[in-house]
């Protein structure tokens, strides 16, 4: 084991099998920080969902020891990674449980977990002789100083979630949407200065409405069932945008000075209106009904100066009216849109 002096502290990197770490923890030779059961459960879920594809990635565990010698330390005080270790050391038990399942897919995961437990090694970055204060400060720095991955990068690089894959495809291929504008660099679209139609998180929210057939008030990550192939959703969403830009041209739709569709609550209300009750229908039927619903709105005046919009909940600020982004108001907007379609 190679030991280096860094900033007056000696440190090294060692690898341990999961079985080694599990035994060390069982015999009290590894001291963990307080463990959050919900966090541990989330890590176990991540492992279970990705074990078959072997796409499981963890940064090194960080630990402190009294003395670094030439041999791998057998007593560790964990600085960062207690939740990961707690989850990893339950892999064997989880594997046996899944292997007993009557469901072939779950059984396959169980046997894969057992192999994972037997053959996986974890990297541990080991510091020598840190005081409790230094260990605590290092823990804080590791968990607060790192830069969060931008949403645009998570969507571009996350190949596991269909929600992100579909959002990225729409973003890259829809020329009308590019004209209307999607804010990628900033978290929110600040009106009236920003004339881009959507933020990236809002676009993903609209995609989520198509996937679930439900009104999504927050961007969801899991717990949804896809009833069509990703390519079908992409086609359907592109059709919706095509019909939307017939109602208001993409060059001006995000201009809050003239377009009420630049009010996000109205835009997501239209997305839900176009999808309501259609989740389980096939692509052809769903696309046909969506087009009919969108075209039923052709006589609605989406100009900001239309007094009808003041009948909904909202706030007047700086000479502009901002629709309230809450469940009751969106339901009222959807009811209004349905009335236009009758």
C-alpha positions as CSV (number, residue, x, y, z in Angstrom):
1,X,0.0,0.0,0.0
2,X,1.4,3.4,-1.1
3,X,1.3,6.2,1.5
4,X,1.6,9.8,0.5
5,X,2.0,13.0,2.5
6,X,-0.6,15.6,1.4
7,X,-1.0,18.9,3.3
8,X,0.9,17.6,6.3
9,X,-1.4,14.6,6.6
10,X,-0.5,11.1,5.5
11,X,-3.1,9.4,3.3
12,X,-3.5,6.3,1.1
13,X,-6.0,4.4,-1.0
14,X,-6.9,0.8,-0.3
15,X,-9.6,-1.6,-1.7
16,X,-11.7,-3.8,0.4
17,X,-14.2,-6.5,-0.7
18,X,-17.7,-6.1,0.5
19,X,-17.3,-9.3,2.5
20,X,-14.2,-7.9,4.2
21,X,-16.0,-4.6,5.1
22,X,-19.1,-6.5,6.3
23,X,-17.0,-8.7,8.6
24,X,-15.1,-5.7,10.0
25,X,-18.4,-3.9,10.7
26,X,-19.8,-7.0,12.3
27,X,-16.8,-7.3,14.6
28,X,-16.9,-3.6,15.6
29,X,-13.7,-2.7,13.7
30,X,-15.4,-0.1,11.6
31,X,-17.0,2.9,13.2
32,X,-19.9,4.4,11.2
33,X,-21.4,7.8,11.6
34,X,-25.2,8.0,12.3
35,X,-27.1,6.2,9.6
36,X,-30.2,7.5,8.0
37,X,-32.5,4.6,7.2
38,X,-34.3,6.4,4.4
39,X,-31.0,7.2,2.7
40,X,-29.8,3.6,3.1
41,X,-33.0,2.4,1.6
42,X,-32.6,4.7,-1.4
43,X,-29.1,3.4,-2.0
44,X,-30.3,-0.2,-1.8
45,X,-33.0,0.6,-4.4
46,X,-30.4,2.2,-6.7
47,X,-28.2,-1.0,-6.4
48,X,-31.2,-3.3,-7.0
49,X,-32.4,-1.3,-10.0
50,X,-29.0,-1.3,-11.8
51,X,-27.4,-4.6,-10.7
52,X,-28.4,-6.4,-13.9
53,X,-26.8,-3.8,-16.1
54,X,-23.8,-3.4,-13.8
55,X,-24.2,0.4,-13.9
56,X,-23.5,1.1,-10.2
57,X,-21.1,3.9,-9.4
58,X,-19.9,5.0,-6.0
59,X,-17.1,7.4,-5.0
60,X,-14.5,6.2,-2.5
61,X,-15.4,5.8,1.1
62,X,-13.4,8.3,3.2
63,X,-11.9,7.0,6.6
64,X,-9.5,8.0,9.3
65,X,-7.0,5.7,11.1
66,X,-4.6,6.2,13.9
67,X,-1.6,4.9,11.9
68,X,-0.9,4.0,8.3
69,X,1.6,1.2,7.8
70,X,2.4,-1.0,4.9
71,X,-0.6,-3.3,5.5
72,X,-4.2,-2.5,4.8
73,X,-5.8,-1.1,8.0
74,X,-8.3,-3.3,9.8
75,X,-9.8,-0.6,12.0
76,X,-11.4,2.4,10.4
77,X,-13.4,5.3,11.5
78,X,-15.7,6.4,8.6
79,X,-15.7,10.1,7.8
80,X,-17.9,9.9,4.6
81,X,-19.8,7.0,3.2
82,X,-21.5,5.5,6.2
83,X,-24.9,5.3,4.4
84,X,-23.2,3.6,1.4
85,X,-21.5,1.1,3.6
86,X,-24.6,0.3,5.6
87,X,-26.4,-0.4,2.3
88,X,-23.6,-2.4,0.7
89,X,-23.3,-4.6,3.7
90,X,-27.0,-5.6,3.4
91,X,-26.5,-6.7,-0.2
92,X,-26.0,-10.4,0.6
93,X,-29.2,-10.5,2.7
94,X,-31.1,-8.7,-0.1
95,X,-29.7,-11.1,-2.6
96,X,-30.9,-14.2,-0.8
97,X,-34.3,-12.6,-0.4
98,X,-34.6,-11.7,-4.1
99,X,-33.3,-15.1,-5.2
100,X,-36.3,-16.8,-3.4
101,X,-38.8,-14.8,-5.4
102,X,-41.3,-16.5,-7.7
103,X,-40.7,-13.7,-10.3
104,X,-38.0,-14.7,-12.8
105,X,-36.7,-11.1,-13.1
106,X,-36.4,-10.6,-9.3
107,X,-34.8,-14.1,-8.9
108,X,-32.2,-13.1,-11.5
109,X,-31.5,-9.9,-9.6
110,X,-31.0,-11.9,-6.4
111,X,-28.4,-14.2,-7.9
112,X,-26.7,-11.1,-9.5
113,X,-26.6,-9.4,-6.1
114,X,-25.0,-12.4,-4.5
115,X,-22.2,-12.4,-7.2
116,X,-21.9,-8.6,-6.7
117,X,-21.4,-9.1,-2.9
118,X,-18.7,-11.8,-3.5
119,X,-16.7,-10.1,-6.2
120,X,-17.0,-6.3,-5.7
121,X,-14.3,-4.2,-4.1
122,X,-14.8,-0.8,-2.7
123,X,-12.1,1.9,-2.7
124,X,-11.4,3.6,0.6
125,X,-9.4,6.9,0.9
126,X,-7.6,6.7,4.3
127,X,-6.3,9.6,6.3
128,X,-3.9,9.2,9.2
129,X,-4.3,10.8,12.6
130,X,-7.1,13.3,11.9
131,X,-8.6,14.8,15.1
132,X,-12.4,14.6,15.6
133,X,-12.6,18.3,14.7
134,X,-10.6,17.7,11.5
135,X,-12.7,14.7,10.6
136,X,-16.0,16.6,11.1
137,X,-14.7,19.5,9.0
138,X,-13.7,17.1,6.2
139,X,-17.1,15.5,6.3
140,X,-18.8,18.9,6.0
141,X,-16.5,20.0,3.2
142,X,-17.1,16.8,1.2
143,X,-20.9,17.2,1.5
144,X,-21.2,20.9,1.0
145,X,-18.4,22.2,-1.2
146,X,-19.0,19.9,-4.2
147,X,-20.8,21.5,-7.1
148,X,-24.2,20.1,-7.9
149,X,-24.5,18.7,-11.4
150,X,-26.6,21.1,-13.5
151,X,-30.0,19.9,-14.6
152,X,-29.0,20.2,-18.3
153,X,-26.1,17.8,-17.7
154,X,-28.3,15.4,-15.7
155,X,-30.7,15.3,-18.6
156,X,-28.0,15.0,-21.2
157,X,-26.0,12.3,-19.5
158,X,-28.5,10.2,-17.5
159,X,-29.1,7.2,-19.7
160,X,-31.2,5.3,-17.2
161,X,-34.4,7.5,-16.9
162,X,-36.7,7.6,-19.9
163,X,-38.0,10.9,-18.6
164,X,-34.6,12.5,-19.2
165,X,-33.9,10.7,-22.5
166,X,-37.2,11.8,-23.9
167,X,-36.8,15.4,-22.6
168,X,-33.3,15.5,-24.2
169,X,-34.6,14.2,-27.5
170,X,-37.3,16.9,-27.7
171,X,-34.9,19.6,-26.7
172,X,-32.4,18.5,-29.4
173,X,-34.7,17.8,-32.3
174,X,-37.8,20.1,-32.1
175,X,-36.9,23.1,-34.3
176,X,-40.0,25.1,-33.4
177,X,-39.3,24.7,-29.7
178,X,-35.7,25.9,-30.3
179,X,-37.2,29.0,-31.9
180,X,-39.6,29.5,-28.9
181,X,-36.6,29.0,-26.6
182,X,-35.7,26.8,-23.6
183,X,-33.7,28.3,-20.8
184,X,-30.9,25.9,-20.0
185,X,-28.4,27.9,-18.1
186,X,-30.7,29.3,-15.4
187,X,-33.0,27.4,-13.1
188,X,-36.0,29.6,-13.7
189,X,-37.4,31.9,-16.5
190,X,-37.7,35.3,-15.0
191,X,-40.5,37.3,-16.6
192,X,-40.9,39.6,-18.4
193,X,-37.2,40.1,-19.3
194,X,-36.6,36.4,-20.3
195,X,-38.6,35.7,-23.5
196,X,-37.8,32.0,-23.7
197,X,-40.9,29.8,-23.5
198,X,-39.7,27.3,-20.9
199,X,-37.0,26.4,-18.5
200,X,-35.5,23.0,-18.8
201,X,-37.3,21.8,-15.6
202,X,-40.6,23.0,-17.0
203,X,-40.0,21.1,-20.2
204,X,-39.3,18.0,-18.2
205,X,-42.5,18.6,-16.2
206,X,-44.5,18.7,-19.5
207,X,-42.8,15.4,-20.6
208,X,-43.8,13.9,-17.3
209,X,-47.4,14.8,-17.9
210,X,-47.3,12.9,-21.2
211,X,-45.7,9.9,-19.5
212,X,-48.1,9.7,-16.6
213,X,-51.3,11.1,-18.1
214,X,-51.6,13.0,-14.8
215,X,-51.0,16.6,-13.7
216,X,-47.5,16.7,-12.4
217,X,-47.0,19.6,-10.0
218,X,-43.4,18.7,-9.2
219,X,-40.8,17.1,-11.5
220,X,-41.0,13.4,-10.8
221,X,-38.1,10.9,-11.0
222,X,-39.6,7.5,-10.4
223,X,-42.9,5.7,-9.8
224,X,-44.3,5.9,-13.3
225,X,-45.2,3.3,-15.8
226,X,-44.7,3.8,-19.5
227,X,-47.5,2.5,-21.7
228,X,-45.7,3.2,-25.0
229,X,-42.2,3.1,-26.4
230,X,-40.0,6.2,-25.9
231,X,-40.2,6.9,-29.6
232,X,-44.0,7.0,-29.4
233,X,-43.9,9.6,-26.6
234,X,-41.4,11.7,-28.5
235,X,-43.7,11.7,-31.6
236,X,-46.7,12.5,-29.4
237,X,-45.0,15.4,-27.6
238,X,-43.7,16.8,-30.9
239,X,-47.3,16.7,-32.2
240,X,-48.5,18.6,-29.2
241,X,-45.8,21.3,-29.7
242,X,-46.7,21.5,-33.4
243,X,-50.4,22.2,-32.5
244,X,-49.4,24.5,-29.7
245,X,-47.4,26.7,-32.1
246,X,-50.5,26.9,-34.3
247,X,-52.3,28.6,-31.4
248,X,-49.4,31.1,-31.0
249,X,-46.3,31.4,-33.2
250,X,-43.0,30.2,-31.6
251,X,-41.3,33.5,-32.3
252,X,-43.6,35.4,-29.8
253,X,-45.1,32.7,-27.5
254,X,-42.6,33.3,-24.8
255,X,-43.0,37.1,-24.8
256,X,-44.7,37.9,-21.6
257,X,-45.7,41.3,-22.8
258,X,-48.1,39.9,-25.3
259,X,-48.5,36.1,-24.8
260,X,-50.4,34.6,-21.9
261,X,-48.9,31.3,-22.8
262,X,-45.7,32.6,-21.3
263,X,-47.5,32.0,-18.0
264,X,-46.3,28.6,-17.1
265,X,-49.4,27.5,-15.2
266,X,-51.5,28.0,-18.3
267,X,-49.0,26.1,-20.5
268,X,-49.0,23.0,-18.2
269,X,-52.8,23.2,-18.0
270,X,-52.9,22.9,-21.8
271,X,-50.5,19.9,-21.6
272,X,-52.7,18.2,-19.1
273,X,-55.9,19.1,-21.0
274,X,-54.5,17.5,-24.1
275,X,-53.5,14.2,-22.2
276,X,-56.3,13.9,-19.6
277,X,-57.7,10.3,-19.6
278,X,-55.6,9.1,-22.5
279,X,-52.8,7.4,-20.7
280,X,-53.8,3.8,-21.7
281,X,-54.8,4.5,-25.3
282,X,-52.6,3.5,-28.2
283,X,-50.5,6.0,-30.1
284,X,-52.8,6.5,-33.1
285,X,-55.9,7.1,-31.0
286,X,-54.1,9.3,-28.5
287,X,-52.5,11.4,-31.1
288,X,-55.8,11.9,-32.9
289,X,-57.6,12.9,-29.7
290,X,-54.8,15.2,-28.7
291,X,-54.9,17.0,-32.1
292,X,-58.7,17.4,-31.8
293,X,-58.4,18.8,-28.3
294,X,-55.7,21.3,-29.2
295,X,-57.5,22.5,-32.3
296,X,-60.7,23.1,-30.2
297,X,-58.7,25.9,-28.6
298,X,-58.2,27.8,-31.9
299,X,-60.7,30.5,-30.9
300,X,-59.3,31.2,-27.5
301,X,-57.6,34.6,-27.2
302,X,-54.2,33.9,-25.6
303,X,-53.2,37.6,-25.7
304,X,-52.2,38.8,-22.3
305,X,-54.7,41.7,-22.5
306,X,-57.7,39.4,-22.7
307,X,-59.6,40.2,-19.5
308,X,-60.7,36.5,-19.1
309,X,-57.4,35.7,-17.5
310,X,-58.1,38.0,-14.6
311,X,-60.9,35.6,-13.6
312,X,-58.3,33.1,-12.4
313,X,-56.1,33.3,-9.3
314,X,-53.0,35.3,-9.7
315,X,-50.9,38.3,-8.8
316,X,-50.7,41.7,-10.5
317,X,-47.1,42.9,-10.4
318,X,-45.3,45.5,-12.4
319,X,-48.1,45.9,-14.8
320,X,-48.3,42.1,-15.5
321,X,-50.6,39.4,-14.3
322,X,-49.0,36.2,-13.1
323,X,-51.3,33.2,-12.8
324,X,-51.1,31.3,-9.5
325,X,-49.2,28.0,-9.9
326,X,-51.3,25.9,-7.5
327,X,-53.5,22.8,-7.9
328,X,-56.8,24.6,-7.5
329,X,-56.0,27.3,-10.1
330,X,-54.7,24.8,-12.6
331,X,-57.8,22.6,-12.2
332,X,-59.9,25.8,-12.9
333,X,-57.8,26.5,-16.0
334,X,-58.2,22.9,-17.2
335,X,-62.0,23.2,-16.7
336,X,-62.0,26.4,-18.7
337,X,-60.1,24.7,-21.6
338,X,-62.5,21.8,-21.6
339,X,-65.4,24.2,-21.9
340,X,-63.8,25.7,-25.0
341,X,-63.6,22.3,-26.5
342,X,-67.3,21.5,-26.2
